[in-house]
């Protein structure tokens, strides 16, 4: 567990150049495909110590893969289907992606798995995925609230999932079904939310030799063909983490330039560029460099159904935008690392914003400046980063308790923030 600490951030602009960290969403998928492939794969990316990625790596190692972080990224030697453990412990920590991807994969491999979960992960929805796995011949049970066990061999066949609960259910099954000996199909009911993440899964599968068709609401999956390593593959930069730097560039006095982002990415969170432009922010590309700088900001109406992870970044810009911003179709945020609709409201209001929490969204009335103050991360990496960016527009310092929450996705966040000009004091919590 990360050591607890708080940070105090002085008022001041955020300006400069930054390289986007690797997308953990993309890395989860590439690591799993590489661990199931026919030969060694090099996943090229800047290094990352994100807790969620550690969780997926530890689970794959428990199944017999060998994964080493090297200078160029991750070297993955795949597990051997003929030498799988009969039973293994899979430490998912707080990672919903790890649990929802690895549970179907372990079931398809026929391994007796014991998934260990931390923090709010045991509370996050799993019912529909569990029901489909049980219908496919897998036995699931919980010996205690933070452990989920699976036993038995998943059978090929027809599978059905709702599209409006979690795209991770769909991605998990799509990663698992090619491992079965016979063909399968997956039907997904509409509406489909976070569809870009399903597209990212399909793209990763295609890189590893699995082209599924036809797609969107119905997938035909060939069994028994295996994953074919491309030998080397590049992990994209992370649009979800980059959204906070782009939000910083949109703030009073902001000017930020980002590199290592794929302009044509399947990551749904690249929509942050469109949203900032709607808000009046200056957004431009120069080659592969994305620049965001302050301009007049105005309130907008946002449908967050396909971009839930962007809501904290949007909310902090909206807090300083003229007029009202409405964020709707965001009820899924209540089931993240914190109840994010509540956490965003409490955090920004504690700093002097005017945010109203609604059943499935937020209403934010912009103000010219915030007052500053002390807030809690609520154990949520995105809330901690949101509060840090809010400090740009605060008249007094901002203290964030539980600042270690950023380790889940962005362990170097505080170093980067300091490098971009913010004065930060760190206080480690003892006892």
N, C-alpha and C positions, 0 to 999 in steps of 0.2 A: 504494500500500500504506500502511496506517495506521502511524504511528510507534509503536514499541513503548514501553510504559511499565508500571510496576508501581504498585499501590496498597497502602497500609497502612491498615487500618481498626481503629479503637479499639473496645473493647467498649462496649456501650450499646444502649438500646432503639431501636426504629424506631416512630415514632408520627406520625400526621398524615394529611392529605388528598392524594390524587394523582389526576391525570387519566390514564387509560389512553392509551397511544400508539396510532396506527392499526395495525390488523392487517395485517401484511405478507402473510399468506395471502390476505386479501380484496383487498388492493391489487394483488397480482400479477394476479389474475383480472380485476379491473375495468380495470386499465391495458391488458391485452391485448385485452379486448373493445372498449374505447374506441378503441384504435388500429386496429381492424378494422371500425369502424362507418361509418355513412353520413355523419355530420357531427360537429362538435365536441362534446366532452363535458367538463363540469366535474365532477371527482371531489372532493367536499368531505371534508376531513379536516384534522387538525392536521398541521403540517409534519413530515416525516421525512427523515433523511439515512441511513437504514439501507443498508448496502452491498448487501444482496440486492435491495432495491427499485431502487437505482442500476443494478444489473446488468440488470434487466428493462427499465428505461427506456432504457438505452444500446442494448440489442438492438432495441427497437422504433424508436428513432431511426435506427439503421443501416438499417432496412427502409423508412424514409421518413416515419415519423410525426413530428409536432412536439409535444413535451411540455415544458411550462414549469411550474415550481412558482410558484404565485401565493399571495396572502394567504389565500384560502379553500381551497387544496388544490392540485390538479394540473389544468391545462387541457390537454386532449389533442386535437390536430388529427389525424385519422386518416390513415394511409398511403393511397396511391392504387394500386389494383391495376394500372392501366395505366402506372404509372411506377415499378415496382419495380426495384431494382438487379439486374443479372444475377448478381452475386456480392457478398457482403458478409461482413465479420468481425463476429461476435457475441460480446462479452466477458461471459461468464457469471460470471467470478470464482469464488467458492465456492458459488454459489447452485444447489442441486439443483432447486428449483422452476423457476428461470429456464431451465435446460437442458432439463428434462423437459417443460415447457410449450412452449418455443419451438421445439424440434426438430420436433415434429409440425406446428406452425403454419408454419414455414419450408418444410417438405416439402409442405404443402398449397398454399402459394403458388407452389411451383415454383422457388424461388430456390436458387442454389448458395450454401450457407452454410458458414462456417468458425467453429465454436464453440470459443472459447478457455476453458480451465478452469484453476483454481488450487487449491493445497493438496490436500486429499483428494478433491476432486470427481471426478477421473478414476478413482478407485477405487470409487466408489459404483455400485450395480447399474444397468445400462441394457439388459441383453441382451434381455429379453422385448419391450421397446418397440422396440428396434432391429430385431428379427426381424420384427415386424409391419409396420414401415415398409418394410423391404426386400421383404417379401412383397407390399406395395402398390405396388411399382415404384420405390422410392427407393434410390439407391446410397449406402452409407455406408462411410467408411474413416477410419483414424487415421494421418495422416502422422507423428505423434509422440504420445507418451502423453497430452499435455495439450491436444491438438487433435482434434476430431471434425468431419469434413466430411460434408455431404449434398449430393446432386445428383439432379435429376430431379423429376418431377411425381407426387405421391401420387395413386393412383387410388381412386375411390369403390368401395365393396364391403363385404365382411364382414370384421370384425376381431375378434380374440380376445385377451384378456389375463387373467393370473391376478390374483385379488383380494388375495392375501396377500403380495405383494412390495412394491409402492408404489402408493398411491392416486394419486400424481402421474402415473403412466403413463396411468391412466384419464382424469384431468382433462385431460392434454395432448391426448389424442385427441379428447375431447369438445369442446375448444376449436377443434380443427383441422377436424374433419369437416364442419361447416356451410359451410366455405369451398369445398368441392368442388362440381363441377357437377351431380352426381347424388346420389341418396339412398345412405346407408350404414347399417350396423348395427355395434354393438359388444356382444359377449357377454363377460361377466366371470364367472370361476369362483369359487365359494365355497371357503373363508371369505373374507370381505371385511374388510380391516382399515382403520382410519382412515376409516370411511364418512362421517363428518361433513364431511370435506374434499371428498368427491365431491358431497355435498349442497350445499356452498358453491359449487362450480363450476356446478351445475345452476341454483342461484339467480341467480348472476351472468349466466349465459346467458339466463335468462328475462327479467331486467331489460333485456337488450339484444335482446329479440324472438325468442329461440330457445328454444322449449319442446320438450324432448326427452321421448320416452316409450318404453315405460312406466317403465323404470328398474330400479335395483338390480342385476340380473344381465343385463339385456338392454335396449339403448337403440336406438331408431330415430331416425336423424338425417336431416333434410331438407337436401338440398344446394341451392345456388344461390339461397338467399333472402337471404343477407347479414345483418349485424348492424345493428340499428336503435338509434340513440342515444336515451337518455331525456333528453338535454340536461344533466341534473344528477343525480348519484347520491352517496349518502353512504357512506363507508368506515367499517366498524365499528371499535370499539376492540379491542385485541389481548388475548385471554384468555391466550395463551401467555406473553407478557411479564408480564401482570398476576398470573399465578400466583405469581411470586416475591414480589411485594408482599403477596399474600394469605398466603403462607407466613410472611413477616415478621410479619404481624399475629398469626399463630398461635404465635409464639415467646414465650419468657418476657418478660413486660412489654410485649408487642406490642399495638398498636391502630391499625389502618389502615383508611381509608375511600377507596374508589375510585369514580370517576365515568367516564362515557363507555363503559360496557360494556353490550352488548345482552343482556338477561336471557334472551331467546329465540333467541339466536344459533345458527347451524348449526355453529359452531366446536366441535369435539369437546372442546377443552380447558376449556370452561366446566364440565366435570365436576369440576374442582378443588373447587368448592363442596360437592358431594356427598361427595367424599372427605374433605375437612377436617371436615365434620359427622360422618362415620363415625369419625373420629379423636377426636371429642369437642370440637372447636374451635367457638367461638361464631361463627356466620355468619348475617347478617341483611340484608335489604333495607329501605331507607327511601326510597320513591319510586324514583329511579334511582341511588341511592347504595348501594353494597355495603360493609358493614362486617364486618371480621374482627378478633376480639380473643382474647387468651389465655384458655384454659380448660384443664382437665385433658386431657392428650393420651394416647391409647392406640394400640398397634400394630394394624394391620389387614392383610388380605390383598387385594392389588390385582392385577387382570388389566390389564396395560398394552397389550394388543394394539391398542386404538383410541386410546390417549392416550400414545404414546411420549414426546412432548415434555414431558409433565408429570412424568416420573420424577425429574429433578433436584430440582424443587420439593418433590415428595412425600418424597424421600429425606432432605432437610434437616430437614423437620418430624419424620419418623420417627426421626431420630437423637436427638431430644429427647423421644420419646414412651415411655411406660411399656410394657414388653413388647416383643414382636418384630413387625416389619412384614415381610411377604413380598411382593415384587414379581415377577411372573412374566409370561411371554409378551412379553418385552422384548428378544429377540435382535436385532431390527432396530437397536437403539441402538448396536450395534457398527459400524454403517456410516454414522454421522453425522459431524459435523466432527471428532470423535474417537471412539475406541471408548468410548462413554459408560458402559457397565457397568464397564469398567476404570477410567475417569477418575473416576467418582463414588466408587468404592471407595477409590482411592488418595488422592483429595482429602479426603474426610471422615475417613478413618483417620489421615491426617497431622495432622488437627486434633484427634484424640482420640476419634473415633467408633468404633463396633464394627459394621463392615459386612463381609459375606461375599459375594464375587462368585460367581455360579453361571453355568451355561451360558446360560440365557435369562432371568436376573433377578438379584435381590439379596435377601439376608436382612439386616435391620438390627435390632440389639438396642439399644433406647434407653438413654441415659444422662442424668443430670441436667444436666451441663455438659460442654463441650468445653474443651480446653486452649488452643487457638489455635496459631499457627505460620505457616510459609511454605509455600505451595502454588503450583502452576502451573496456568494455565487450559487447558493442552493445546491451545491455539488454538481453544477451543470457547466460544462466547458463553454457553451455558447453564451450563457448569461455572464460569465466572467469576462469574456472577450467583448461583449456588448457594453458592459459597464466601463471597461477600459477605453473604448472608443468614445463613449459619452464624456469622458474627462476633457476631451478637446474643447467642448463648449461649456465647461463649468467654470464658475468664477472662483471656486475654492477647490482644494485637492479632493480626490476621490480615493477612499480606502475600500478595498475589496477583500473580504474575508473568504477563506477557502479558495485562494487563488490557484492552488495546485490542481484544480479541476481541469485546467487547460491541457494537462498531460494526457487526457483521454484522446485528443485529436491533434494537439499542437503544442508539444512540449517546449519548443523554442519561442513561443509567443512573446514572453516577457523580454527576452533578449532582443528580439526583433523590434519590439516597441521602443526599447531604450535606444537602439541603433537609429531609429527614425526620429529621434529628438526629444522623446519624453523622459522627464526625470522621474525615476522610480525608486522607492525605498521598499525593501523586502524585510519582513519580520517573521521569523520562524516561530511556530507555536510549539512550546515545550509541554511535556506532561501528558 
